[in-house]
Amino acid sequence: MSQQLPTINTQAVVGSFTQAELDTLKSTIAKGTTNEQFALFVQTCVRSGLNPFLNQIYCIVYNGKDGPVMSIQIAVEGIVALAKRHPQYKGFIASEVKENDDFEIDVVTGEPKHRITSMQRGKTVGAYCVAYREGAPNIAVVITADQVDHLVKGRNGQMWKDYFDDMIVKHAIKRAFKRQFGIEVAEDEYGNAGAEIPAYEPPTRRDITDEVNAAAAANEQPAPQEQPAPQDDEAAKMAELRAQMNAKFKQLGISGREAKAAYIAEKGVVQGEKPTLQELTKLLKLMDIDIQQKQAQAAADDDDLL
């Protein structure tokens, strides 16, 4: 005889949330969640120390064929809050840039020069953010208006159109803090929410020649000769991941080099001109989340037509 699973009690006080606050969350920010989903959202808030009432963390619920689908998201305010807890945090500067402004920035040193010479500034052409951290290089991120064109046309397009300056500045802040403090919190990445930020250490190289020779001697074998790195396997894996990425772009309906580049830049996981295996793997995970959300939204639209 099968046992019925107990109903999750979401009425108990959790963390610092009072009963009234839990009720408010369930009926507003987390409206439409199941008991299980609501419990997960509350526990994520408690564990990360992020406050949904301060717009640091929130959830979006989509109506799917099998019920509500929840996506937990960390807002830029939440990312900044996480960084401020680190003892090496030194603040940041960020602003929108308009076409009549005098603006230049050294992306290596992270030193911007931004002068407003007239109140007739013209339209916004981009935004920037420089994130500072004690003992680490400054991280400068510059976003141009064309890089977020796909967001203006996306699901939250109306928000971008109504508050474009605020949105593009927040976008720059989010990417700068991700790069400076290693905060990787995107949709549904619950495991990283509130994770400790690692201390910055300059990269070091270690000579392992003696260790290899000692190990070879212990096994009574001659020391191995220096061999070239096995790049064939890595190249094959990269080719496979790129093929998967192209297939997922088709599922997302994204075509064209510029649109693909803008999508990759918006996710903020690829930090160099050539992505690493780890970065591509993380990007594919984020693409899967977007595909699931797109499918859920499409299913909801289909249901509305019935």
C-alpha positions in Angstrom: 0.0 0.0 0.0 1.5 3.3 -1.1 2.0 6.0 1.4 0.8 9.5 0.7 3.6 12.1 0.9 3.0 14.6 3.7 2.0 18.1 2.7 4.9 20.6 3.1 4.1 23.0 5.8 4.9 26.5 4.5 3.1 28.1 7.3 5.9 27.6 9.9 8.3 30.6 10.4 11.5 30.0 8.4 14.7 31.9 9.0 13.9 35.5 9.8 10.6 35.5 8.0 7.5 36.0 10.2 4.2 34.3 9.6 2.8 37.5 8.0 5.8 37.9 5.7 5.4 34.3 4.5 1.8 34.9 3.8 2.7 38.1 1.9 5.4 36.3 -0.2 3.0 33.4 -1.1 0.3 35.8 -2.3 2.6 38.3 -4.1 6.2 37.6 -5.1 5.7 33.9 -5.1 2.1 33.9 -6.3 1.2 30.8 -8.2 3.9 28.5 -6.7 3.0 25.1 -5.3 3.8 24.3 -1.7 7.0 22.5 -2.8 8.1 25.4 -5.0 7.3 28.0 -2.3 9.3 26.0 0.2 12.3 25.9 -2.2 12.1 29.6 -2.8 11.9 30.5 0.9 14.8 28.2 1.7 16.9 29.7 -1.1 16.2 33.2 0.3 17.2 32.0 3.8 20.4 30.2 2.7 21.6 33.0 0.5 20.6 35.8 2.9 18.9 37.7 0.1 15.7 39.6 0.8 12.8 39.3 -1.7 11.2 42.4 -0.1 14.2 44.4 -1.2 14.0 43.1 -4.8 17.2 41.1 -4.3 15.7 37.7 -5.2 12.4 36.8 -6.8 10.7 34.0 -8.7 8.8 33.9 -11.9 6.1 31.3 -12.4 5.1 30.0 -15.9 2.0 28.0 -16.6 3.1 24.7 -18.2 1.0 21.7 -19.4 2.1 19.8 -16.2 1.5 22.7 -13.8 3.3 25.8 -12.8 7.0 26.1 -13.6 9.1 28.2 -11.3 12.4 30.1 -12.0 14.3 31.6 -9.1 16.3 34.6 -10.2 18.9 36.8 -8.4 18.5 40.5 -9.2 21.4 42.9 -9.7 20.6 44.2 -6.2 21.1 40.7 -4.9 24.5 40.3 -6.6 25.7 43.6 -5.2 24.5 42.6 -1.7 26.5 39.4 -2.0 29.6 41.2 -3.0 29.3 43.8 -0.2 29.7 41.0 2.3 33.2 40.3 1.1 36.0 42.0 3.1 37.8 43.0 -0.1 34.8 44.8 -1.5 35.8 48.4 -2.5 32.6 49.6 -4.2 31.9 50.4 -7.9 30.9 53.2 -10.3 28.4 52.8 -13.0 26.5 55.1 -15.4 24.6 55.3 -18.7 26.5 57.1 -21.5 24.7 59.4 -23.9 25.7 60.3 -27.4 26.8 63.9 -26.5 28.8 62.9 -23.5 32.6 62.8 -23.5 33.5 59.3 -22.6 36.6 57.1 -22.7 37.8 54.1 -20.6 40.9 52.1 -20.2 39.5 48.6 -20.0 42.9 47.3 -18.7 43.2 49.6 -15.7 39.5 50.2 -15.3 39.8 54.0 -15.4 36.9 55.8 -17.0 36.7 59.4 -18.0 33.1 60.5 -18.3 32.2 64.2 -18.6 28.7 65.6 -19.2 29.3 68.8 -21.2 25.7 69.7 -21.9 22.2 69.0 -20.5 21.2 68.2 -24.1 22.9 64.8 -23.8 21.0 63.0 -26.6 19.9 59.4 -26.6 21.6 56.6 -24.5 24.2 54.8 -26.5 25.5 52.5 -23.7 26.5 52.0 -20.1 29.6 51.0 -18.1 30.5 49.7 -14.7 33.9 49.4 -12.9 33.9 47.0 -9.9 36.7 47.5 -7.4 38.2 44.9 -5.1 41.1 45.1 -2.6 44.2 43.4 -3.9 42.7 42.6 -7.3 42.7 44.3 -10.7 39.7 46.6 -11.5 37.1 45.0 -13.7 35.5 47.3 -16.3 32.5 46.3 -18.4 31.1 48.4 -21.2 27.7 47.6 -22.8 26.6 49.3 -26.0 23.0 49.7 -26.9 23.1 47.3 -29.8 24.3 44.5 -27.5 21.0 44.6 -25.6 18.8 45.0 -28.6 17.6 41.4 -28.2 16.5 42.1 -24.7 14.5 45.2 -25.8 12.7 42.8 -28.1 12.5 40.0 -25.6 10.0 38.8 -22.9 10.7 41.9 -20.7 10.9 44.2 -23.7 8.4 46.7 -22.3 10.4 47.1 -19.1 13.5 47.8 -21.2 11.6 50.3 -23.3 10.1 52.2 -20.3 13.3 52.2 -18.2 16.1 51.7 -20.7 18.7 53.8 -18.8 18.2 51.9 -15.5 18.1 48.5 -17.2 21.3 48.9 -19.3 23.2 50.2 -16.2 22.0 47.3 -14.1 23.1 44.9 -16.9 26.6 46.4 -16.8 26.7 46.2 -13.0 25.6 42.5 -13.1 28.3 41.5 -15.5 31.1 43.5 -13.8 30.3 41.9 -10.4 30.1 38.4 -11.9 33.6 38.9 -13.3 35.1 40.6 -10.3 33.7 38.4 -7.5 33.0 35.2 -9.3 29.3 35.3 -8.4 27.6 33.0 -10.8 23.9 33.3 -10.1 21.6 32.9 -13.0 18.2 31.4 -13.4 17.8 28.2 -11.4 21.4 28.1 -10.2 20.3 27.5 -6.6 23.6 25.9 -5.7 25.6 29.1 -6.1 23.2 31.5 -4.5 24.9 33.0 -1.5 28.1 31.0 -2.1 31.3 32.4 -0.5 33.3 34.5 -2.8 36.9 33.1 -3.1 39.8 35.2 -2.1 41.7 36.7 -5.0 45.1 35.1 -5.6 47.3 35.9 -8.6 47.8 32.8 -10.8 50.9 30.7 -9.9 52.7 28.0 -11.8 54.1 24.9 -10.1 57.0 22.8 -11.4 56.1 19.1 -11.0 59.1 17.7 -12.7 60.6 16.4 -9.4 57.3 14.8 -8.4 57.0 13.0 -11.7 60.5 11.7 -11.6 60.0 10.5 -8.0 56.8 8.7 -8.9 58.5 7.0 -11.8 61.5 5.9 -9.7 59.1 4.4 -7.1 57.6 2.3 -9.8 61.0 1.4 -11.1 60.1 2.9 -14.4 62.1 5.5 -16.4 60.9 9.1 -16.1 58.4 9.8 -18.8 59.6 12.1 -21.6 57.9 15.4 -22.0 55.0 15.0 -24.3 52.8 17.6 -26.0 49.4 18.3 -24.3 46.6 16.0 -25.4 44.8 18.7 -27.3 43.0 16.3 -29.7 40.5 15.3 -27.1 39.9 18.9 -26.0 39.4 20.0 -29.6 36.9 17.2 -30.1 35.0 18.1 -27.0 34.9 21.8 -28.0 33.6 20.8 -31.4 30.9 18.8 -29.8 29.9 21.6 -27.4 29.8 24.1 -30.2 27.5 21.8 -32.3 25.2 21.6 -29.3 25.3 25.3 -28.9 24.3 25.9 -32.5 21.4 23.4 -32.1 20.2 25.2 -29.0 20.4 28.6 -30.8 18.0 27.2 -33.4 15.6 26.1 -30.6 15.8 29.6 -29.1 15.1 31.1 -32.5 18.3 33.1 -32.5 20.2 33.5 -35.8 22.9 35.6 -37.1 26.4 36.2 -35.7 25.5 39.5 -34.0 22.4 38.1 -32.2 24.3 35.0 -31.0 27.2 37.1 -29.8 24.8 39.4 -28.0 23.1 36.5 -26.3 26.5 35.0 -25.2 27.6 38.4 -23.8 24.3 38.9 -22.0 24.8 35.6 -20.1 28.2 36.8 -18.9 29.9 33.4 -18.5 32.4 33.7 -21.4 35.1 36.2 -20.4 37.6 35.9 -23.2 37.5 35.9 -27.0 37.7 32.1 -27.0 35.5 30.3 -24.5 36.9 27.5 -22.4 35.3 24.0 -22.0 34.0 25.0 -18.6 32.5 28.3 -19.9 30.8 26.5 -22.8 29.4 23.9 -20.5 27.9 26.6 -18.3 26.5 28.5 -21.2 24.8 25.4 -22.5 23.2 24.9 -19.1 21.8 28.5 -19.2 20.6 27.9 -22.8 18.7 24.8 -21.6 17.0 26.9 -18.9 16.0 29.5 -21.5 14.7 26.7 -23.8 12.6 25.2 -21.0 11.1 28.6 -20.2 10.4 29.3 -23.9 8.7 25.9 -24.2 6.7 26.5 -21.0 5.6 29.9 -22.3 4.7 28.5 -25.6 2.7 25.8 -23.9 0.9 28.4 -21.8 0.1 30.4 -25.0 -1.3 27.2 -26.6 -3.5 26.6 -23.6 -4.8 30.1 -23.8 -5.9 29.4 -27.4 -8.0 26.3 -26.4 
